Amino acid sequence: MSANSNVPRAVVEHLVREQVYRSMGLDLPSSAAAPNALVVNVSARHCHLSQSTVEALFGPGHQLTPMKWLYQDGQFAAKETVTLVGPRSRVISNLRILGPCRDFDQVELAYTDAIALGFNIPIKMSGDIAGTPGAMLMGPNGFHEMPEGIIRAMPHVHMHPDDAGYYGVQHKDVMRMKVHGECPVTFDNIIVRVDESFKLEVHIDTDEGNACGLKPDTFCELIK
């Protein structure tokens, strides 16, 4: 599967809007003048694992198998899933692994997931796992005890430096995002993450996406 085989609707609309305004000799509105279209995606519960943890759960030498390429280049949802065991011995089965492997293990849950499992987990930026709860992971080849790494991910926006320059922000700055539509909501604490490899994309979790009724055609805008 090609990473570009499913172009998000927001990107298509952005390109069309830009061409229409230019052909009519009109000044571009702010949404069309931005260097890239804003894509907002709901990030369902998932985990990131180290290669050693993958091998502990699936067997020596096992490599993650891409099932679906994600919007960020090189990122994918793997075919492999694990079972997460919470402190009340309640479980989430078929927890999707996202690849490629990282240097640490991290599980990202929504608030309702955490309540169901009996976790009291903090809202953290990805990678900031010090002092967070741990859990047991089960795979077809064995178990792995995570001493820490269970978090609720902060709503965040991935940005290329060109996007950061347009919006006038830097890495780890905080922005707001206005979600329009039938249930308009403004998210006040969108953390900015800037990297040369990133494409402009906001990630919110399933609880947040459901609360604002986010759909593929919902118009969203970033506000400094």
C-alpha positions in Angstrom: 0.0 0.0 0.0 1.3 3.4 -0.9 1.4 6.1 1.9 -0.2 8.5 -0.6 -3.0 6.2 -1.8 -5.6 7.8 0.4 -5.3 11.6 0.3 -7.3 13.2 3.2 -10.3 15.2 2.1 -8.9 18.3 3.9 -5.8 18.2 1.6 -7.9 18.0 -1.6 -10.2 20.8 -0.5 -7.2 23.0 0.4 -5.6 22.5 -3.1 -8.9 23.1 -4.9 -9.7 26.2 -2.8 -6.2 27.6 -3.5 -6.5 27.1 -7.3 -10.0 28.6 -7.4 -9.0 31.8 -5.6 -5.9 32.2 -7.7 -7.8 31.7 -11.0 -10.3 34.4 -9.9 -7.5 36.8 -8.9 -8.8 37.0 -5.3 -6.7 37.2 -2.1 -6.4 33.9 -0.5 -8.3 33.4 2.9 -6.1 32.4 5.8 -7.0 28.7 5.5 -6.1 28.7 1.8 -3.0 30.8 2.2 -1.4 28.3 4.6 1.4 26.3 3.1 -0.4 23.0 3.9 -3.9 21.9 4.7 -4.8 21.1 8.3 -5.6 17.4 8.8 -7.3 16.4 12.1 -7.3 12.7 13.0 -8.7 10.8 15.9 -6.1 8.5 17.4 -7.6 5.4 18.9 -6.0 3.5 21.8 -2.7 1.9 20.7 0.8 1.1 21.8 4.4 1.8 20.7 6.9 -1.0 21.5 10.6 -1.5 21.4 12.0 -4.3 19.2 13.0 -6.3 22.3 9.4 -6.1 23.6 8.1 -7.2 20.2 10.3 -10.2 20.3 9.3 -11.1 23.8 5.6 -11.0 22.8 5.9 -12.5 19.3 9.1 -14.5 19.2 12.8 -14.0 18.5 13.5 -12.0 15.4 9.9 -11.0 14.8 9.4 -7.8 12.8 6.2 -5.7 12.8 4.1 -6.2 9.6 2.6 -2.9 8.2 -1.2 -3.2 7.8 -2.1 0.4 7.0 0.2 3.4 6.4 -0.6 6.5 8.4 -0.6 10.1 7.4 2.9 10.8 8.8 5.5 9.4 6.5 6.9 6.0 7.5 4.4 5.5 10.3 2.0 2.5 10.1 -0.6 0.5 12.0 0.8 -3.0 12.3 -1.1 -6.3 11.8 0.1 -7.3 15.2 -2.0 -6.6 18.3 -1.5 -7.3 22.0 -3.7 -7.7 25.1 -3.4 -5.1 27.9 -4.1 -6.2 31.4 -5.2 -3.5 33.8 -4.9 -3.3 37.6 -8.4 -4.7 38.1 -7.5 -7.7 35.9 -9.7 -6.3 33.2 -8.3 -6.4 29.7 -8.3 -4.7 26.4 -7.8 -7.2 23.6 -6.5 -6.5 20.2 -4.6 -3.4 21.2 -3.0 -2.2 17.9 0.7 -1.7 17.7 1.9 1.3 15.7 5.3 1.1 14.0 8.1 1.4 13.4 9.5 0.3 16.8 10.7 2.9 19.2 13.3 2.9 22.0 10.7 2.6 24.7 7.2 1.0 25.4 4.2 3.3 25.6 0.5 2.7 25.7 -1.9 5.5 24.8 -5.5 5.3 26.1 -8.5 7.6 26.2 -10.0 8.6 29.5 -12.9 6.1 29.2 -10.4 3.3 28.5 -8.5 4.1 31.6 -11.6 4.1 33.8 -12.7 0.8 32.5 -9.3 -0.8 33.2 -8.9 0.9 36.6 -6.0 3.2 35.7 -5.4 6.6 37.0 -3.2 7.9 34.2 -1.8 11.4 33.5 -2.1 13.5 30.4 1.4 13.5 28.9 3.3 14.3 25.7 4.4 11.1 23.9 7.7 9.9 25.2 7.3 11.6 28.6 6.6 8.4 30.6 8.7 8.9 33.8 6.5 8.2 36.8 3.5 6.9 34.8 1.7 3.6 35.6 2.8 0.3 34.2 0.9 -2.8 33.1 1.1 -6.3 31.7 1.1 -6.9 27.9 0.3 -10.4 26.5 1.2 -11.7 23.1 1.1 -15.1 21.3 4.6 -15.9 22.4 4.7 -14.6 26.0 4.2 -11.7 28.5 5.9 -8.4 29.1 5.7 -6.4 32.3 5.8 -2.6 31.6 7.1 -0.8 34.7 5.8 2.5 33.3 4.4 4.0 30.0 0.6 4.1 30.3 -0.6 7.6 29.3 -3.3 9.8 28.0 -1.7 11.6 25.1 -2.0 15.4 25.1 -3.8 16.8 22.0 -1.0 17.8 19.7 -0.2 19.1 16.2 2.6 17.8 14.0 4.2 20.6 12.0 6.9 21.0 9.4 9.0 24.1 10.0 7.2 25.8 7.1 3.9 25.4 9.0 5.4 26.6 12.2 6.7 29.7 10.5 3.3 30.4 9.0 1.5 30.1 12.3 4.3 31.9 14.2 5.0 29.1 16.7 7.9 26.9 17.9 8.3 23.4 19.1 6.4 22.8 22.4 4.3 26.0 22.1 0.6 25.8 22.8 -2.1 26.6 20.4 -5.9 26.5 20.3 -8.0 24.6 17.7 -11.5 25.6 16.8 -13.7 22.7 15.7 -16.8 24.0 13.7 -19.8 22.0 12.8 -23.0 20.8 14.7 -21.1 20.6 18.0 -18.5 23.4 17.9 -15.7 23.0 20.5 -12.4 24.9 21.1 -9.5 22.9 22.4 -7.3 25.2 24.4 -4.1 23.2 24.8 -2.8 21.8 21.5 0.9 21.1 21.9 3.0 22.0 18.9 5.6 19.4 17.8 7.9 20.6 15.0 10.1 18.4 12.9 11.4 18.4 9.3 9.7 15.0 8.7 6.2 16.1 9.9 3.2 16.9 7.9 0.5 19.2 9.3 -1.8 17.0 11.4 -3.6 17.3 14.7 -4.1 14.2 16.9 -7.0 14.0 19.4 -8.2 10.8 21.1 -11.5 9.0 20.7 -13.2 10.7 23.7 -12.2 14.2 22.3 -13.3 13.3 18.8 -16.7 12.0 19.9 -17.2 15.1 22.2 -17.0 17.5 19.2 -18.6 15.2 16.7 -15.6 15.2 14.4 -16.3 14.0 10.9 -14.1 13.9 7.8 -15.6 17.1 6.5 -15.6 19.0 9.8 -13.8 22.4 9.3 -11.1 22.9 11.9 -8.7 25.8 12.4 -5.6 26.4 14.4 -5.4 29.6 16.4 -2.2 30.9 18.0 
